Amino acid sequence: DGCLCLVGSEMCIRDRLRTVRDKIANLPEAETENFRKSERKYTGELSSRLALSFSCLIFALVGPLLGLMMPHGDWGSRFGAGLAVAGGYFIMFICCRSLVDKFSFAVWLPLIVVTAICAYLWRKMIWKR
């Protein structure tokens, strides 16, 4: 089914989001604010789970790149660079996750930044050879 379920939950996020949207459509305008907050919450959770899933693919591209760019035999600098990239990504992800209530695409910003940096470094490496 491809449904993302919360731990200990009977309904999937997508089903909860659909239920909230159905309730919003049937309510008077004055009562919809709580349901809109729930909709933003579930949309943000779904976006953050998808963004974290795609981050694995980007880290799979960043790892070999860092291994090729760093000098051979210098294990510490490669490990430190990988830790810095992953740490920077997760710090940006946590900061942007707090913005999900206002911007549903906010959790995708760290992924876009790391992807742009990775693409630049891959291009630079290819042109160097």
C-alpha positions in Angstrom: 0.0 0.0 0.0 2.9 2.3 0.6 1.2 3.9 3.6 3.3 5.6 6.3 2.0 4.6 9.7 2.7 6.3 13.0 4.0 4.1 15.8 1.1 2.7 17.8 -1.4 4.2 15.4 -4.2 2.4 13.6 -4.5 4.9 10.7 -1.9 6.0 8.3 -0.8 9.6 7.9 -2.4 9.8 4.5 -5.7 8.4 5.9 -5.6 10.9 8.8 -5.0 13.7 6.4 -7.9 12.6 4.2 -10.2 12.4 7.2 -9.2 15.9 8.4 -9.7 17.3 4.9 -13.2 15.7 4.7 -14.1 17.2 8.1 -12.9 20.6 7.0 -15.1 20.5 3.9 -18.2 19.8 5.9 -17.7 22.4 8.6 -18.7 26.1 8.8 -15.8 28.5 8.3 -15.6 29.5 12.0 -14.8 26.0 13.2 -12.2 25.0 10.7 -9.1 26.4 12.4 -8.4 23.4 14.6 -8.8 21.1 11.6 -6.5 23.3 9.5 -3.8 22.9 12.2 -4.2 19.2 12.1 -4.0 19.2 8.4 -0.7 21.2 8.5 0.6 18.8 11.2 0.0 15.7 9.1 1.1 17.3 5.9 4.3 18.3 7.6 4.9 14.9 9.1 4.4 13.3 5.7 6.8 15.7 4.1 9.4 15.2 6.7 9.3 11.4 6.4 9.6 11.6 2.6 12.5 14.1 2.9 14.3 11.9 5.3 13.9 9.0 3.0 15.3 10.9 0.1 18.2 12.1 2.2 19.6 8.6 2.3 20.0 8.7 -1.5 21.8 12.0 -1.3 24.1 10.8 1.4 24.9 7.8 -0.8 26.1 10.3 -3.5 28.0 12.4 -1.0 29.9 9.5 0.6 31.9 8.4 -2.4 32.5 12.0 -3.4 34.1 12.8 0.0 36.1 9.6 -0.3 37.5 10.6 -3.7 38.1 14.3 -2.8 40.1 13.7 0.4 43.7 12.5 0.3 44.3 8.8 0.5 45.3 7.5 3.9 43.9 10.5 5.8 41.0 8.6 7.4 40.3 11.3 10.0 39.6 14.1 7.5 37.2 12.0 5.5 35.3 10.9 8.6 35.2 14.5 9.8 34.0 15.8 6.5 31.2 13.2 6.4 30.2 13.9 9.9 30.1 17.7 9.1 27.9 17.1 6.1 25.5 14.8 7.9 25.5 17.0 11.0 24.9 20.1 9.0 22.0 18.5 7.2 20.3 17.3 10.3 20.7 20.7 12.1 19.2 22.4 9.0 16.4 19.7 9.0 15.5 20.3 12.6 15.5 24.1 12.2 13.3 23.9 9.0 11.0 21.4 10.6 9.8 24.1 13.0 8.7 26.1 9.9 6.4 23.4 8.6 3.4 25.1 10.1 3.9 28.1 7.8 5.6 26.5 4.8 4.9 22.9 4.0 8.0 22.6 1.8 10.4 23.8 4.5 11.6 20.3 5.3 12.8 19.9 1.7 15.1 22.9 1.9 18.1 21.1 3.6 17.8 18.4 1.0 17.9 20.9 -1.8 20.9 22.7 -0.3 22.9 19.4 0.2 21.9 18.3 -3.3 23.1 21.5 -4.8 26.4 21.3 -3.0 26.8 17.7 -4.0 26.0 18.4 -7.7 28.5 21.3 -7.6 31.3 19.2 -6.1 30.6 16.3 -8.5 30.8 18.7 -11.5 33.9 20.2 -10.2 35.5 16.8 -9.8 34.5 15.6 -13.3 35.9 18.8 -14.9 39.1 18.4 -12.9 39.9 15.1 -14.7 
